[in-house]
Amino acid sequence: MATSIRLDSETEERLNQLASYTGRTKAFYLRELVARGLEDLEDYYLASSTIERVRKGDEAVHSTKDVRRDLGLDD
């Protein structure tokens, strides 16, 4: 899927330099940034959603002590 973005001149220059120094394309680095950034966004929003459910009492919370006991790790 083709997508376009506008970069400020400083960011574009940094991207150009990185691509030039490494011999990779700008597209390669943009794909890397999107993939890694998307992982971070997914982690953040999924964690945020879970925290909200915990605060509302809709998500169970287990203490380390209880988990260790239930798994028989303190024997």
C-alpha positions as CSV (number, residue, x, y, z in Angstrom):
1,M,0.0,0.0,0.0
2,A,1.5,3.3,-1.0
3,T,1.3,6.1,1.6
4,S,2.9,9.5,1.6
5,I,4.0,11.7,4.5
6,R,5.4,15.2,4.8
7,L,8.6,15.6,6.8
8,D,10.1,18.8,8.1
9,S,13.4,19.6,6.4
10,E,15.5,18.7,9.4
11,T,14.0,15.2,9.7
12,E,14.2,14.7,5.9
13,E,17.9,15.6,5.9
14,R,18.6,13.2,8.8
15,L,16.8,10.5,6.9
16,N,18.7,11.3,3.7
17,Q,22.0,11.2,5.6
18,L,21.2,7.9,7.2
19,A,20.2,6.3,3.9
20,S,23.4,7.7,2.2
21,Y,25.7,6.5,5.0
22,T,24.3,3.0,5.1
23,G,23.4,2.4,1.5
24,R,19.8,1.6,2.4
25,T,16.8,3.4,1.0
26,K,14.8,6.0,2.8
27,A,11.8,3.7,2.3
28,F,13.5,1.0,4.3
29,Y,14.0,3.2,7.3
30,L,10.5,4.6,7.1
31,R,9.1,1.1,7.1
32,E,11.3,0.2,10.1
33,L,10.1,3.3,11.9
34,V,6.4,2.6,11.3
35,A,6.7,-1.1,12.3
36,R,8.6,-0.3,15.5
37,G,6.5,2.7,16.3
38,L,3.3,0.7,15.7
39,E,4.5,-2.0,18.2
40,D,5.1,0.8,20.8
41,L,1.7,2.3,20.2
42,E,0.0,-1.1,20.4
43,D,1.8,-1.8,23.7
44,Y,0.9,1.6,25.1
45,Y,-2.8,1.5,24.2
46,L,-3.3,-2.1,25.2
47,A,-1.7,-1.4,28.5
48,S,-3.8,1.7,28.9
49,S,-6.9,-0.2,28.2
50,T,-6.0,-2.9,30.7
51,I,-5.2,-0.3,33.4
52,E,-8.6,1.3,32.8
53,R,-10.3,-2.1,33.3
54,V,-8.4,-2.7,36.5
55,R,-9.4,0.7,37.8
56,K,-13.1,-0.1,37.0
57,G,-12.8,-3.5,38.7
58,D,-13.4,-5.3,35.4
59,E,-9.9,-7.0,35.3
60,A,-8.6,-9.4,37.9
61,V,-5.4,-8.6,39.7
62,H,-3.2,-11.2,41.4
63,S,-0.4,-10.5,43.8
64,T,3.0,-12.1,43.4
65,K,2.6,-13.9,46.7
66,D,-0.7,-15.5,45.6
67,V,0.7,-16.5,42.2
68,R,3.8,-18.1,43.8
69,R,1.6,-19.9,46.3
70,D,-0.9,-21.2,43.6
71,L,2.0,-22.4,41.4
72,G,3.7,-24.1,44.4
73,L,6.9,-22.0,44.0
74,D,7.3,-21.3,47.7
75,D,7.6,-24.9,48.8
